[in-house]
Amino acid sequence: MKRIILAIALVSVTMSKAQDLNDIFVSGVADAERFTNAYLSPVSEGVIYSISNGWYNTADAKPLGGFEVSIIGNITGFKNKDDKKAFVLDLDPATTEYENLRFVDGSTSKLVSTALGDIEGIEVFVEDESGIFSESFELPTGLSAENLNFIPSGYLQASVGLVKGLEVKARFLPKIKFDDDAKIGLFGAGLQYDFTKILPADKVLPVAISAVIGYTNLNGEYDFTDSNFIAGSDQRMDASFKTWNFSAVVSTKNIPVINFYGGMGYITGKSNIDLLGTYEANGPFFSETIEDPFSVSKKADGVSANLGTKIKLGFFRLNAEYNLSEFSTFTFGVNFGFR
């Protein structure tokens, strides 16, 4: 059961990489922050796109008192996104922004793995000014190395019809604690307005056209104080993802069992990942006690388009859609409702 929760709680995909970054601290806070930002940015971007989806399964807004409760899951793939799986790490002393990190084999630059990648065996080192003290370690690889080529997300969602084509929505994932060191929770709110509801011929029109706005906020905490990460106390990673989805939607209606829908939209969001606590590392450039070492953030935005279908079997409905964007997503929903 914990494994299932771990898969659904997508932010743990980001935070689970925290321990993979432990060695990089020996190069100093500045180098560690710079590398962590490049390493985590692609998975943070994927999370932003993943949790932004699933706000609608029709453009036909519910009438006053109509409601629907849904269990929604998203699978955001990155199997063929090589540009998100690696980045060029420039360690040429003449051009690099890194102060202390160098490649063991003498190279000046290499492709290295992001948190989504699968490049293994890249060794780097740091040494003191005298060259007497030197420490080497292997850079972390990513999710593809674990045969995981997608980012999952999931939550509960409810929609209620108000008057004149207006529908309100809310999504929620209660705060879940798993494996005694991680917590995850999600909430969001949205509005849908069906423009065709104000037309005199609404009842006989074969299609509905709506505008949808949705806001999602996902927060997680990963506590690794007891994981022998680095000596210290109250060590944890806090992650926050905030996204907006603005969409125009069209769908068929007045068909008894199956309907089709599609939309064009714009997704925008930002992630903040804070490394908090006290850290005591022994190394040539990071030997002091550091409090709340750094934060990394990522902004993402882009156009999206989707096409989906919804099957209605009385009180029970199923829907599935494919969303094409920077990180494309397959969304499926199990819905229970009355209209």
ChimeraX attribute file (.defattr): number of C-alpha atoms within 10 A of each C-alpha:
attribute: neighborCount
match mode: 1-to-1
recipient: residues
	/A:1	6
	/A:2	10
	/A:3	10
	/A:4	8
	/A:5	15
	/A:6	21
	/A:7	15
	/A:8	21
	/A:9	25
	/A:10	23
	/A:11	31
	/A:12	20
	/A:13	22
	/A:14	24
	/A:15	21
	/A:16	15
	/A:17	18
	/A:18	21
	/A:19	14
	/A:20	16
	/A:21	17
	/A:22	16
	/A:23	18
	/A:24	23
	/A:25	24
	/A:26	25
	/A:27	25
	/A:28	21
	/A:29	16
	/A:30	18
	/A:31	18
	/A:32	20
	/A:33	18
	/A:34	14
	/A:35	19
	/A:36	21
	/A:37	18
	/A:38	18
	/A:39	26
	/A:40	22
	/A:41	22
	/A:42	25
	/A:43	24
	/A:44	29
	/A:45	22
	/A:46	25
	/A:47	27
	/A:48	29
	/A:49	28
	/A:50	28
	/A:51	33
	/A:52	25
	/A:53	27
	/A:54	27
	/A:55	27
	/A:56	24
	/A:57	24
	/A:58	26
	/A:59	28
	/A:60	26
	/A:61	29
	/A:62	25
	/A:63	18
	/A:64	15
	/A:65	13
	/A:66	15
	/A:67	20
	/A:68	19
	/A:69	20
	/A:70	21
	/A:71	17
	/A:72	21
	/A:73	23
	/A:74	28
	/A:75	21
	/A:76	24
	/A:77	18
	/A:78	24
	/A:79	15
	/A:80	9
	/A:81	14
	/A:82	11
	/A:83	11
	/A:84	21
	/A:85	25
	/A:86	23
	/A:87	17
	/A:88	11
	/A:89	18
	/A:90	20
	/A:91	21
	/A:92	16
	/A:93	13
	/A:94	8
	/A:95	9
	/A:96	14
	/A:97	14
	/A:98	19
	/A:99	14
	/A:100	20
	/A:101	24
	/A:102	23
	/A:103	21
	/A:104	15
	/A:105	10
	/A:106	10
	/A:107	12
	/A:108	16
	/A:109	14
	/A:110	14
	/A:111	13
	/A:112	22
	/A:113	26
	/A:114	28
	/A:115	28
	/A:116	32
	/A:117	30
	/A:118	19
	/A:119	18
	/A:120	14
	/A:121	12
	/A:122	17
	/A:123	14
	/A:124	20
	/A:125	19
	/A:126	24
	/A:127	19
	/A:128	13
	/A:129	11
	/A:130	7
	/A:131	8
	/A:132	7
	/A:133	11
	/A:134	13
	/A:135	14
	/A:136	18
	/A:137	16
	/A:138	17
	/A:139	21
	/A:140	25
	/A:141	25
	/A:142	25
	/A:143	21
	/A:144	19
	/A:145	15
	/A:146	11
	/A:147	11
	/A:148	14
	/A:149	18
	/A:150	22
	/A:151	27
	/A:152	24
	/A:153	22
	/A:154	25
	/A:155	21
	/A:156	19
	/A:157	22
	/A:158	19
	/A:159	25
	/A:160	22
	/A:161	21
	/A:162	17
	/A:163	13
	/A:164	16
	/A:165	20
	/A:166	20
	/A:167	24
	/A:168	20
	/A:169	23
	/A:170	19
	/A:171	26
	/A:172	18
	/A:173	17
	/A:174	13
	/A:175	12
	/A:176	14
	/A:177	17
	/A:178	15
	/A:179	9
	/A:180	8
	/A:181	14
	/A:182	22
	/A:183	20
	/A:184	23
	/A:185	19
	/A:186	24
	/A:187	19
	/A:188	22
	/A:189	19
	/A:190	20
	/A:191	17
	/A:192	26
	/A:193	25
	/A:194	23
	/A:195	18
	/A:196	20
	/A:197	21
	/A:198	10
	/A:199	9
	/A:200	9
	/A:201	9
	/A:202	13
	/A:203	12
	/A:204	9
	/A:205	14
	/A:206	11
	/A:207	19
	/A:208	21
	/A:209	21
	/A:210	23
	/A:211	19
	/A:212	22
	/A:213	20
	/A:214	24
	/A:215	22
	/A:216	23
	/A:217	22
	/A:218	23
	/A:219	19
	/A:220	24
	/A:221	21
	/A:222	24
	/A:223	19
	/A:224	19
	/A:225	18
	/A:226	13
	/A:227	11
	/A:228	10
	/A:229	17
	/A:230	20
	/A:231	15
	/A:232	17
	/A:233	15
	/A:234	15
	/A:235	21
	/A:236	21
	/A:237	22
	/A:238	18
	/A:239	24
	/A:240	19
	/A:241	24
	/A:242	21
	/A:243	25
	/A:244	24
	/A:245	25
	/A:246	21
	/A:247	22
	/A:248	19
	/A:249	26
	/A:250	20
	/A:251	22
	/A:252	19
	/A:253	20
	/A:254	14
	/A:255	10
	/A:256	10
	/A:257	12
	/A:258	16
	/A:259	19
	/A:260	21
	/A:261	24
	/A:262	23
	/A:263	24
	/A:264	17
	/A:265	18
	/A:266	17
	/A:267	21
	/A:268	18
	/A:269	24
	/A:270	19
	/A:271	23
	/A:272	17
	/A:273	23
	/A:274	18
	/A:275	20
	/A:276	19
	/A:277	17
	/A:278	18
	/A:279	22
	/A:280	16
	/A:281	20
	/A:282	13
	/A:283	18
	/A:284	17
	/A:285	20
	/A:286	17
	/A:287	15
	/A:288	12
	/A:289	13
	/A:290	16
	/A:291	16
	/A:292	15
	/A:293	17
	/A:294	17
	/A:295	16
	/A:296	17
	/A:297	17
	/A:298	19
	/A:299	16
	/A:300	19
	/A:301	18
	/A:302	14
	/A:303	15
	/A:304	21
	/A:305	17
	/A:306	20
	/A:307	18
	/A:308	21
	/A:309	19
	/A:310	22
	/A:311	16
	/A:312	17
	/A:313	12
	/A:314	11
	/A:315	11
	/A:316	14
	/A:317	18
	/A:318	18
	/A:319	24
	/A:320	20
	/A:321	22
	/A:322	20
	/A:323	24
	/A:324	15
	/A:325	17
	/A:326	17
	/A:327	22
	/A:328	20
	/A:329	28
	/A:330	20
	/A:331	23
	/A:332	23
	/A:333	23
	/A:334	16
	/A:335	22
	/A:336	18
	/A:337	17
	/A:338	14
	/A:339	13
